[in-house]
Amino acid sequence: MPVYLGKVLELQSVSNQADQSYLTIKISSEQEPGTEVLWKIDNTTADHLQAIFEQELDPDAVNKYRLSFYTARDSANSCYVSYLTRTYCEQSERIYFTCSEQYVHDLQSIRTNESIDGLEFLTPLPETAPEPDSSKSENARPYLSNRGLIWSAIVLMSIIILMLIGSAVPAFSYKMASGIDADTQLVGGMTKTVDSIEGLTSEIGSITAVNPQFQAPAAEQKIAKAVDAPARPANEPVVSFVELNDTLNFSIPKGHVALTFDDGPSKFTEKIADVLKEYRVGGTFFFIGENVEKYPESVQYVKEHGYSIGSHSMHHLELTKLSKAKQKYEITQPNEMIEKLTGEPVVLFRPPYGAKNKALVDYINNTNHKMVLWDIDTLDWKSRNADKIYQSIQNAQPDGSIILMHETKATLEALPRIIKYLQDQKLDMVSLR
């Protein structure tokens, strides 16, 4: 199982020394306590992250920033996109930014390497050090914590080391997709050099999804392609996704369809993911907390293969019959369990039986979650018959639909036929985000 699962990257600051940009991040996991490191990155990505810091309306707010391991390739604009999660108290906000191939490649190295030892772009910081005088770092960008003097010394040492070994070891390289190292495989088997990244910012003005200050508009659903990028494992499928922005969601834009699977994880979870992977289509899994306890490996398997995960409550109770406090527990407890396994925030929520009331909707809205309902119910839980499940979709109008299914043997048997039918209808099967 990949060692990156469970890793958390807390972004603490962005700075610039001698025209070289750095991030200070804290890497932590269940196995290792937090380790602060200095990450040498390109100026373009640093500028976009710095722009996010400058968006803060309240300079006295104590925000936390967590970098996501997710990246996507925007082929229309020849650039990559990632996001970070800004958290204040119990409120969280996902903010997208444009990043370079080098950043994507380095992110892959962090997530797949068990140790940071040997990663040339990372330099461990001393565990304790006095805070330097900010006036001595004249060329530093604004950042969250001032470590200028320490960084200057580290940078100077790094430069000396690189000068000694630079003639023998390239600082950064990519191999062809047919080569040895799958971690550096790029989209479509093509390769690009780091130097080609610098022109990206001139190409992104017309696309909000790759704007460094991008936040998805509240009145529409943003559709973007999430194709293979170096930061994704080589076995992840090429899939599209739909970004949901409404509190309540019953359908998605025309030309797309969402396959969703409830009541897992189960003994069928990984097999369903394998079918989706085989046909290179998207899927969204809504997990029950008590089942997450039984099948944690399946949660990680779904995450590893790039599919979306939402919560389906802790115990699959009808939430409208519960108090507000119990509703909150049923929603937040499985989120915490899933996030601990995946290192990613859980935003999507599907109420058991589709039951909702004002208190539940208000809570979902106030916590920036997205409630995902459906407009096609296969009734697979009732029929337990692969033919009837397939026919329920064939007899409906799946264009723009969110299809409700469950993790059953019959659903698994019907899934290949369902996918082929939807492909014949020229529909793009997407994951939900």
Backbone hydrogen bonds, N-H to C=O, Kabsch-Sander energy under -0.5 kcal/mol:
donor,donor_aa,acceptor,acceptor_aa,energy
5,L,2,P,-0.9
7,K,4,Y,-2.3
8,V,28,S,-2.7
9,L,67,L,-0.6
10,E,8,V,-0.6
10,E,26,K,-2.4
11,L,9,L,-0.7
11,L,65,Y,-2.3
12,Q,10,E,-0.5
12,Q,24,T,-3.1
13,S,24,T,-1.3
15,S,22,Y,-2.4
17,Q,20,Q,-2.8
20,Q,17,Q,-1.6
21,S,41,I,-0.8
22,Y,15,S,-2.6
23,L,39,W,-2.4
24,T,13,S,-2.1
25,I,23,L,-0.6
25,I,37,V,-2.1
26,K,10,E,-2.3
27,I,25,I,-0.5
27,I,35,T,-2.7
28,S,8,V,-2.1
28,S,26,K,-0.5
29,S,32,E,-2.1
35,T,27,I,-2.3
37,V,25,I,-2.7
38,L,123,T,-2.7
39,W,23,L,-3.5
39,W,37,V,-0.6
40,K,38,L,-0.6
40,K,121,F,-2.7
41,I,21,S,-1.7
41,I,39,W,-0.6
46,A,42,D,-1.7
47,D,43,N,-2.5
48,H,44,T,-1.7
49,L,45,T,-2.1
50,Q,46,A,-2.7
51,A,47,D,-1.9
52,I,48,H,-1.0
53,F,49,L,-1.6
54,E,50,Q,-1.9
55,Q,52,I,-1.3
56,E,53,F,-1.5
61,A,58,D,-1.7
63,N,61,A,-1.0
64,K,87,T,-2.5
65,Y,11,L,-0.5
66,R,85,T,-2.2
67,L,9,L,-2.4
67,L,65,Y,-0.5
68,S,83,Y,-2.0
72,A,81,V,-2.3
73,R,227,V,-0.6
74,D,72,A,-0.6
74,D,79,C,-3.1
75,S,73,R,-1.0
77,N,74,D,-0.9
78,S,74,D,-0.7
79,C,74,D,-1.5
80,Y,99,C,-1.1
81,V,72,A,-2.7
82,S,97,F,-2.3
83,Y,70,Y,-0.5
84,L,95,I,-2.3
85,T,66,R,-2.6
86,R,84,L,-0.6
86,R,93,E,-3.1
87,T,64,K,-2.9
87,T,85,T,-0.6
88,Y,91,Q,-2.8
91,Q,88,Y,-2.5
93,E,86,R,-2.2
95,I,84,L,-2.8
95,I,93,E,-0.5
96,Y,214,F,-1.2
97,F,82,S,-2.5
99,C,80,Y,-2.0
104,V,100,S,-2.1
105,H,101,E,-2.8
106,D,102,Q,-2.7
107,L,103,Y,-2.6
108,Q,104,V,-1.9
109,S,105,H,-1.7
110,I,106,D,-2.1
111,R,107,L,-2.2
112,T,108,Q,-1.8
113,N,109,S,-1.6
119,L,116,I,-2.0
120,E,118,G,-1.0
122,L,119,L,-1.9
123,T,38,L,-2.1
125,L,36,E,-2.5
134,S,132,P,-0.5
136,K,133,D,-1.9
137,S,134,S,-1.4
138,E,136,K,-0.8
140,A,137,S,-1.4
147,R,145,S,-0.7
151,W,147,R,-2.5
152,S,148,G,-2.5
153,A,149,L,-1.9
154,I,150,I,-2.3
155,V,151,W,-3.4
156,L,152,S,-2.5
157,M,153,A,-2.3
158,S,154,I,-2.6
159,I,155,V,-2.7
160,I,156,L,-2.0
161,I,157,M,-2.3
162,L,158,S,-2.8
163,M,159,I,-2.3
164,L,160,I,-1.5
165,I,161,I,-2.0
166,G,162,L,-2.2
168,A,165,I,-1.7
169,V,165,I,-2.1
177,A,189,G,-0.7
179,G,176,M,-2.6
182,A,180,I,-0.8
184,T,181,D,-1.2
185,Q,182,A,-1.6
189,G,186,L,-1.8
190,M,187,V,-1.7
196,S,193,T,-1.3
197,I,194,V,-2.1
198,E,195,D,-0.7
200,L,197,I,-2.3
202,S,199,G,-0.8
203,E,200,L,-2.2
204,I,200,L,-0.5
207,I,204,I,-1.3
208,T,206,S,-0.5
210,V,207,I,-0.9
211,N,208,T,-1.4
214,F,211,N,-2.3
220,E,217,P,-0.7
222,K,220,E,-0.5
222,K,243,E,-0.8
223,I,221,Q,-0.6
224,A,241,F,-1.5
226,A,239,V,-1.2
227,V,73,R,-0.6
227,V,225,K,-0.6
232,R,229,A,-2.3
236,E,233,P,-2.0
239,V,226,A,-1.3
239,V,237,P,-0.9
240,S,429,M,-0.6
241,F,224,A,-1.7
242,V,431,S,-2.5
243,E,222,K,-2.6
244,L,242,V,-0.7
249,N,371,M,-1.7
252,I,400,G,-2.5
256,H,253,P,-1.1
257,V,428,D,-2.2
258,A,401,S,-2.5
259,L,257,V,-0.5
259,L,430,V,-0.5
260,T,258,A,-0.6
260,T,403,I,-1.9
261,F,284,T,-2.4
262,D,405,M,-2.4
263,D,286,F,-0.6
264,G,286,F,-0.8
269,T,266,S,-1.0
272,I,268,F,-2.5
273,A,269,T,-2.4
274,D,270,E,-2.0
275,V,271,K,-1.8
276,L,272,I,-2.2
277,K,273,A,-2.5
278,E,274,D,-2.5
279,Y,275,V,-1.9
280,R,276,L,-0.6
280,R,277,K,-0.7
281,V,276,L,-2.1
282,G,429,M,-2.3
284,T,259,L,-2.0
285,F,308,S,-2.7
286,F,261,F,-3.0
287,F,285,F,-0.7
287,F,310,G,-2.6
288,I,264,G,-3.2
289,G,313,S,-2.3
290,E,314,M,-2.1
291,N,288,I,-0.9
292,V,288,I,-1.8
293,E,289,G,-1.6
294,K,290,E,-0.6
295,Y,291,N,-2.4
298,S,295,Y,-0.6
299,V,295,Y,-1.2
300,Q,296,P,-1.9
301,Y,297,E,-2.2
302,V,298,S,-2.3
303,K,299,V,-2.2
304,E,300,Q,-3.0
305,H,301,Y,-1.6
306,G,303,K,-1.8
307,Y,302,V,-2.0
308,S,283,G,-1.5
310,G,285,F,-3.2
311,S,348,L,-2.4
312,H,287,F,-2.8
312,H,313,S,-0.5
319,L,317,L,-1.1
321,K,318,E,-1.8
322,L,319,L,-2.0
327,Q,323,S,-2.5
328,K,324,K,-2.5
329,Y,325,A,-2.0
330,E,326,K,-2.5
331,I,327,Q,-1.5
332,T,328,K,-3.0
333,Q,329,Y,-2.4
335,N,331,I,-0.9
336,E,332,T,-2.3
337,M,333,Q,-1.8
338,I,334,P,-2.7
339,E,335,N,-2.9
340,K,336,E,-1.8
341,L,337,M,-1.1
342,T,338,I,-2.2
343,G,339,E,-2.7
347,V,345,P,-0.6
349,F,370,K,-2.6
350,R,311,S,-2.7
354,G,351,P,-2.2
355,A,352,P,-1.7
361,V,357,N,-2.6
362,D,358,K,-2.9
363,Y,359,A,-1.9
364,I,360,L,-2.3
365,N,361,V,-2.5
366,N,362,D,-2.7
367,T,363,Y,-1.5
368,N,365,N,-1.3
369,H,364,I,-2.3
370,K,347,V,-2.4
371,M,247,T,-3.1
372,V,349,F,-2.7
372,V,370,K,-0.6
373,L,249,N,-3.3
373,L,371,M,-0.6
375,D,402,I,-1.9
376,I,402,I,-1.5
378,T,376,I,-0.6
378,T,404,L,-1.7
382,K,379,L,-1.1
383,S,379,L,-2.3
384,R,380,D,-1.7
389,I,385,N,-2.2
390,Y,386,A,-2.3
391,Q,387,D,-2.4
392,S,388,K,-1.9
393,I,389,I,-1.0
393,I,390,Y,-0.7
394,Q,390,Y,-2.3
395,N,391,Q,-2.5
396,A,393,I,-1.0
400,G,256,H,-2.7
401,S,398,P,-2.5
402,I,250,F,-0.7
403,I,258,A,-3.0
403,I,401,S,-0.6
404,L,376,I,-3.1
405,M,260,T,-1.3
405,M,403,I,-0.5
407,E,262,D,-1.7
408,T,406,H,-1.8
412,L,408,T,-2.1
413,E,409,K,-2.1
414,A,410,A,-2.0
415,L,411,T,-1.7
418,I,414,A,-2.2
419,I,415,L,-2.6
420,K,416,P,-2.3
421,Y,417,R,-2.3
422,L,418,I,-2.4
423,Q,419,I,-2.5
424,D,420,K,-2.1
425,Q,421,Y,-1.3
426,K,423,Q,-1.8
427,L,422,L,-2.1
428,D,255,G,-2.3
429,M,427,L,-0.7
430,V,257,V,-2.2
430,V,428,D,-0.7
431,S,240,S,-2.3
433,R,242,V,-2.4
